[in-house]
Amino acid sequence: MPDQINTTAGDLPLGGDVQVYALRFEWALNEQWSIVAAKDGYIEVDPDTTLVSQLGFANLGAANSENNADFVTAAVGFRSRINEQVNVGVAYELPLTDDEDSLMKDRVTLDLVWEF
């Protein structure tokens, strides 16, 4: 983490460590298509000052995941390179936690990546 952050109230001391663990596998079927599998990460935040230490699972695709730190998902999908700068992906994501700890039943995500 940075040693300090600038805010409208002035500089706040921060410092400390952040560790993120995640898994992602990508297997190329050919130059254009690949199979992708991912598991969202686990985060440990240990700030020196200002903030409190936190740890939990990180579901970066869910805006309200901070309401349920025990929510865990996995995804599998495909990615295709359209040209040298553009690729598109689709993934099916499902929860690995029980219904009580879940934010969703399942979902399909689609993304477009433009490299420039």
PyMOL commands that set and color helices and strands:
alter all, ss='L'
color gray80, all
select helices_A, chain A and resi 65-67+99-101
alter helices_A, ss='H'
color red, helices_A
select strands_A, chain A and resi 4-7+10-13+16-28+33-47+54-57+73-81+86-95+107-114
alter strands_A, ss='S'
color yellow, strands_A
deselect
rebuild
show_as cartoon
